[in-house]
Amino acid sequence: MIRYVFLLFVSSTISLAYANDLITYGKACLVKENRLNQAKIKLENLSRRTNDAQIESNQAWQTIKHYKTAKAQLETSMTECTQTTPNSAYCHQVRLRYNELTYRIENAKADAPEGLYHPDGSSNDVEITKANFKQRHDTFIALCRDSDTHYALLQDPNAYAAVCSSDAARQSVTCSLF
């Protein structure tokens, strides 16, 4: 009889310890999932800002390119003016337009975003961050979603109730079966 009571006590203690391990596991997964969701939001914001900066940079680059093309065309007219009638009204207007374009080019360069001289708009930092996030997400899924421990958490009513008692937790990846 003492053996039977002892075995019952040991088995209930092991079961209780296993349930506590599942609760700890589940709560840790919820924390990881919350951090991943916050990182995803930050990554989306970074990606949006990078995209906006790239668009702005490309627009500034196109504007400067347009000004430089117009300035190059005026240089031909200025050369002709110096060789023919440098004091004519037409030559005066050409010089004024040339100076105006020079001024606009300098202002556009000064106002342009930092990535102006990289018109391809490469966003390596965002890609590295996306790859890092994907790796962290895949690790999370392997540990907290597609594992035997996750399945055991979902099958243990006490552990599931302790971890997934709130509405937000029930809607999480950690507490959902599919």
C-alpha positions as a Markdown table, in Angstrom:
| # | Residue | x | y | z |
|---|---|---|---|---|
| 1 | Met | 0.0 | 0.0 | 0.0 |
| 2 | Ile | 2.8 | 2.4 | 0.8 |
| 3 | Arg | 4.3 | 1.6 | -2.5 |
| 4 | Tyr | 1.1 | 2.5 | -4.3 |
| 5 | Val | 0.7 | 5.8 | -2.4 |
| 6 | Phe | 4.4 | 6.6 | -3.1 |
| 7 | Leu | 4.0 | 5.8 | -6.9 |
| 8 | Leu | 0.8 | 7.9 | -7.0 |
| 9 | Phe | 2.6 | 10.8 | -5.3 |
| 10 | Val | 5.6 | 10.6 | -7.6 |
| 11 | Ser | 3.5 | 10.4 | -10.7 |
| 12 | Ser | 1.4 | 13.4 | -9.7 |
| 13 | Thr | 4.5 | 15.4 | -8.8 |
| 14 | Ile | 6.0 | 14.6 | -12.2 |
| 15 | Ser | 2.7 | 15.5 | -13.9 |
| 16 | Leu | 2.5 | 18.8 | -12.0 |
| 17 | Ala | 6.2 | 19.6 | -12.8 |
| 18 | Tyr | 5.6 | 18.8 | -16.5 |
| 19 | Ala | 2.5 | 21.1 | -16.5 |
| 20 | Asn | 4.6 | 23.9 | -14.8 |
| 21 | Asp | 7.2 | 23.4 | -17.5 |
| 22 | Leu | 4.5 | 23.7 | -20.2 |
| 23 | Ile | 3.2 | 26.9 | -18.6 |
| 24 | Thr | 6.6 | 28.4 | -18.5 |
| 25 | Tyr | 7.2 | 27.3 | -22.1 |
| 26 | Gly | 3.9 | 28.8 | -23.2 |
| 27 | Lys | 4.4 | 32.1 | -21.4 |
| 28 | Ala | 7.9 | 32.4 | -22.9 |
| 29 | Cys | 6.5 | 31.7 | -26.4 |
| 30 | Leu | 3.9 | 34.5 | -25.8 |
| 31 | Val | 6.6 | 36.9 | -24.9 |
| 32 | Lys | 8.7 | 35.9 | -28.0 |
| 33 | Glu | 5.6 | 36.3 | -30.2 |
| 34 | Asn | 4.9 | 39.7 | -28.7 |
| 35 | Arg | 8.5 | 40.8 | -29.4 |
| 36 | Leu | 8.3 | 39.5 | -32.9 |
| 37 | Asn | 5.1 | 41.4 | -33.6 |
| 38 | Gln | 6.7 | 44.6 | -32.3 |
| 39 | Ala | 9.7 | 44.0 | -34.5 |
| 40 | Lys | 7.5 | 43.4 | -37.5 |
| 41 | Ile | 5.8 | 46.7 | -37.0 |
| 42 | Lys | 9.1 | 48.5 | -36.7 |
| 43 | Leu | 10.4 | 46.7 | -39.8 |
| 44 | Glu | 7.3 | 47.7 | -41.7 |
| 45 | Asn | 7.8 | 51.3 | -40.6 |
| 46 | Leu | 11.4 | 51.2 | -41.6 |
| 47 | Ser | 10.6 | 49.8 | -44.9 |
| 48 | Arg | 7.9 | 52.4 | -45.5 |
| 49 | Arg | 10.3 | 55.3 | -44.6 |
| 50 | Thr | 13.1 | 53.8 | -46.8 |
| 51 | Asn | 10.7 | 53.5 | -49.7 |
| 52 | Asp | 9.5 | 57.1 | -49.2 |
| 53 | Ala | 13.1 | 58.3 | -49.0 |
| 54 | Gln | 14.0 | 56.4 | -52.1 |
| 55 | Ile | 11.1 | 57.9 | -54.0 |
| 56 | Glu | 12.1 | 61.4 | -52.8 |
| 57 | Ser | 15.7 | 60.8 | -53.8 |
| 58 | Asn | 14.7 | 59.5 | -57.2 |
| 59 | Gln | 12.5 | 62.6 | -57.8 |
| 60 | Ala | 15.3 | 64.9 | -56.7 |
| 61 | Trp | 17.8 | 63.1 | -58.9 |
| 62 | Gln | 15.4 | 63.3 | -61.9 |
| 63 | Thr | 14.9 | 67.1 | -61.3 |
| 64 | Ile | 18.7 | 67.7 | -61.1 |
| 65 | Lys | 19.2 | 65.6 | -64.3 |
| 66 | His | 16.5 | 67.7 | -66.0 |
| 67 | Tyr | 18.2 | 70.9 | -64.9 |
| 68 | Lys | 21.6 | 69.7 | -66.1 |
| 69 | Thr | 20.2 | 68.7 | -69.5 |
| 70 | Ala | 18.7 | 72.2 | -69.9 |
| 71 | Lys | 21.9 | 73.8 | -68.7 |
| 72 | Ala | 24.0 | 71.8 | -71.2 |
| 73 | Gln | 21.7 | 73.0 | -74.0 |
| 74 | Leu | 22.2 | 76.6 | -72.9 |
| 75 | Glu | 26.0 | 76.2 | -72.9 |
| 76 | Thr | 25.8 | 75.8 | -76.6 |
| 77 | Ser | 23.8 | 79.0 | -77.0 |
| 78 | Met | 26.2 | 80.8 | -74.6 |
| 79 | Thr | 29.2 | 79.7 | -76.8 |
| 80 | Glu | 27.4 | 81.0 | -79.9 |
| 81 | Cys | 26.6 | 84.3 | -78.0 |
| 82 | Thr | 30.2 | 84.9 | -77.1 |
| 83 | Gln | 31.2 | 84.4 | -80.7 |
| 84 | Thr | 28.5 | 86.6 | -82.3 |
| 85 | Thr | 26.6 | 89.3 | -80.3 |
| 86 | Pro | 27.4 | 88.9 | -76.6 |
| 87 | Asn | 25.5 | 92.1 | -75.6 |
| 88 | Ser | 22.2 | 91.2 | -77.4 |
| 89 | Ala | 19.0 | 90.8 | -75.5 |
| 90 | Tyr | 18.9 | 87.1 | -76.5 |
| 91 | Cys | 22.3 | 86.5 | -75.1 |
| 92 | His | 21.4 | 88.3 | -71.9 |
| 93 | Gln | 18.4 | 86.1 | -71.5 |
| 94 | Val | 20.5 | 83.0 | -72.1 |
| 95 | Arg | 23.0 | 84.0 | -69.4 |
| 96 | Leu | 20.1 | 84.7 | -67.0 |
| 97 | Arg | 18.6 | 81.3 | -67.7 |
| 98 | Tyr | 22.0 | 79.6 | -67.4 |
| 99 | Asn | 22.6 | 81.3 | -64.0 |
| 100 | Glu | 19.1 | 80.4 | -62.8 |
| 101 | Leu | 19.6 | 76.7 | -63.7 |
| 102 | Thr | 23.0 | 76.7 | -61.9 |
| 103 | Tyr | 21.3 | 78.2 | -58.9 |
| 104 | Arg | 18.4 | 75.6 | -59.0 |
| 105 | Ile | 20.9 | 72.7 | -59.4 |
| 106 | Glu | 22.8 | 73.8 | -56.4 |
| 107 | Asn | 19.6 | 74.3 | -54.3 |
| 108 | Ala | 18.3 | 70.9 | -55.5 |
| 109 | Lys | 21.5 | 69.2 | -54.4 |
| 110 | Ala | 21.4 | 71.0 | -51.0 |
| 111 | Asp | 17.8 | 70.0 | -50.5 |
| 112 | Ala | 18.1 | 66.5 | -51.8 |
| 113 | Pro | 18.0 | 63.5 | -49.4 |
| 114 | Glu | 21.3 | 61.8 | -48.5 |
| 115 | Gly | 20.8 | 59.0 | -51.0 |
| 116 | Leu | 20.7 | 61.3 | -54.0 |
| 117 | Tyr | 23.8 | 60.0 | -55.6 |
| 118 | His | 22.6 | 56.4 | -55.4 |
| 119 | Pro | 19.6 | 56.6 | -57.7 |
| 120 | Asp | 19.1 | 52.9 | -57.7 |
| 121 | Gly | 17.8 | 53.4 | -54.1 |
| 122 | Ser | 19.5 | 50.3 | -52.7 |
| 123 | Ser | 18.1 | 49.5 | -49.4 |
| 124 | Asn | 20.5 | 46.9 | -48.1 |
| 125 | Asp | 19.9 | 47.7 | -44.4 |
| 126 | Val | 16.2 | 46.9 | -44.8 |
| 127 | Glu | 16.9 | 43.7 | -46.6 |
| 128 | Ile | 19.3 | 42.6 | -43.9 |
| 129 | Thr | 16.8 | 43.4 | -41.3 |
| 130 | Lys | 14.1 | 41.5 | -43.2 |
| 131 | Ala | 16.4 | 38.5 | -43.4 |
| 132 | Asn | 17.1 | 38.7 | -39.7 |
| 133 | Phe | 13.4 | 39.0 | -38.9 |
| 134 | Lys | 12.6 | 36.0 | -41.1 |
| 135 | Gln | 15.2 | 33.9 | -39.4 |
| 136 | Arg | 13.9 | 34.9 | -35.9 |
| 137 | His | 10.3 | 34.2 | -37.1 |
| 138 | Asp | 11.3 | 30.8 | -38.5 |
| 139 | Thr | 13.0 | 29.9 | -35.2 |
| 140 | Phe | 9.9 | 31.0 | -33.3 |
| 141 | Ile | 7.6 | 28.9 | -35.5 |
| 142 | Ala | 9.9 | 25.9 | -35.1 |
| 143 | Leu | 10.0 | 26.2 | -31.3 |
| 144 | Cys | 6.6 | 27.6 | -30.4 |
| 145 | Arg | 4.3 | 26.4 | -33.1 |
| 146 | Asp | 5.6 | 23.3 | -34.9 |
| 147 | Ser | 7.0 | 21.3 | -31.9 |
| 148 | Asp | 6.0 | 18.4 | -29.7 |
| 149 | Thr | 6.1 | 20.8 | -26.7 |
| 150 | His | 3.6 | 23.1 | -28.4 |
| 151 | Tyr | 1.3 | 20.2 | -29.1 |
| 152 | Ala | 1.6 | 19.0 | -25.5 |
| 153 | Leu | 0.7 | 22.6 | -24.3 |
| 154 | Leu | -2.4 | 22.5 | -26.4 |
| 155 | Gln | -3.4 | 19.0 | -25.1 |
| 156 | Asp | -2.9 | 19.8 | -21.4 |
| 157 | Pro | -6.0 | 21.6 | -20.2 |
| 158 | Asn | -4.4 | 23.1 | -17.1 |
| 159 | Ala | -1.4 | 24.4 | -19.0 |
| 160 | Tyr | -3.5 | 25.7 | -21.8 |
| 161 | Ala | -5.8 | 27.5 | -19.4 |
| 162 | Ala | -2.9 | 29.1 | -17.5 |
| 163 | Val | -1.2 | 30.3 | -20.7 |
| 164 | Cys | -4.1 | 31.1 | -23.0 |
| 165 | Ser | -6.7 | 32.5 | -20.6 |
| 166 | Ser | -6.9 | 36.0 | -22.2 |
| 167 | Asp | -8.6 | 36.7 | -25.5 |
| 168 | Ala | -5.4 | 38.2 | -26.9 |
| 169 | Ala | -3.4 | 35.1 | -26.0 |
| 170 | Arg | -6.1 | 32.8 | -27.5 |
| 171 | Gln | -5.7 | 34.6 | -30.8 |
| 172 | Ser | -1.9 | 34.3 | -30.8 |
| 173 | Val | 0.1 | 31.8 | -32.8 |
| 174 | Thr | 1.3 | 30.2 | -29.6 |
| 175 | Cys | -2.2 | 29.3 | -28.4 |
| 176 | Ser | -3.8 | 28.4 | -31.8 |
| 177 | Leu | -3.8 | 24.9 | -33.2 |
| 178 | Phe | -3.8 | 26.0 | -36.9 |
